[in-house]
């Protein structure tokens, strides 16, 4: 889906910027950036879903977390 592509691109860009800024352990900081992005997405989705009585789908959340982590790591590596 295009949404997963947006997640990967956003985390790729964030990991790239983190790697450029920190310059050491770029792989780790890219991963951390991707996971931080996922944490914000998941938190906002969970809070907004609570109003509607919707619970997050764990398998979909793990897929999104993987996309964010891989995108962030790749951005850190390419920085």
Secondary structure as GFF3:
##gff-version 3
##sequence-region A 1 79
A	DSSP	alpha_helix	2	22	.	.	.	ID=ss1
A	DSSP	alpha_helix	26	52	.	.	.	ID=ss2
A	DSSP	alpha_helix	58	78	.	.	.	ID=ss3
###
